[in-house]
Amino acid sequence: MPDPVRTFADYRDVPDALWRWPDFSPAEIACRGTGRLKLHPEALDKLQALRDRLGKPMIVNSAYRSPAHNKAVGGATRSKHMDGTAFDISMANHDPEVFEAAARDVGFLGFGTYPRSNFMHIDLGPARSWGAPFPPRAVPFARETPPAREVLAQSRTLKGSGAAGVATVGAAGVEVAQDALAEAQGAVLPLVPYLDSLRWLFIALALGGIAVAVWARLDDWRKGQR
């Protein structure tokens, strides 16, 4: 037998022993306008199951609405929010496609998409959907470029442990320096007045590095370590 639906005049009146949804609080589910709360266990069970499946927080924009508050915000006259079976969830930290698929898997049937406001409405049904589709989203994380030291560790020349290996490490210093400066641009600012003087030092070091690299390659070639 399903747990009964209960209504509380204020979300603070919900007994702690009755609240079994660890990733949500009564304040999140209560009416934003009045503080009233219609506790619908089946809907909250599905909401918690969705949270568990996604494995990351869900921002609840709107859950239960009292009839007066639903009217004040322009909600549908028979909105499922008034039954405590609907939730508007922000897509700020979710991919809408992944979110909708997971919500269907746990048993939600009604879906409304609001890309301009960046949230999705989900409810217990009946099965239906409305709203414009969300635009495609870019991959959230680009593939990281391996650090220069990892690339060098796999270098055939470096593994050969010949003189060319040493030269390769020296030449890679330029790349390492560039990465370091890109990550800490603030460190460069104090050097600005000295850049003109340092320019010739950098040029000399670069020419020296090139000369060492050429010599090292010739040395490896002579030793048959090509």
Secondary structure, DSSP 8 states (H G I E B T S, - for coil): -----EEESSGGGS-GGG---TT--HHHHS-TTT--EEE-HHHHHHHHHHHHHHTS---EEE----HHHHHHTT--TT-GGGGT-EEEEE-TTS-HHHHHHHHHHHT--EEEEETTTTEEEEES-SSEEEE--------SS------HHHHHHT-HHHHTTSHHHHHHHHHHHHHHHHHHHHH-GGGTGGGGGGHHHHHHHHHHHHHHHHHHHHHHHHHHHHTT--
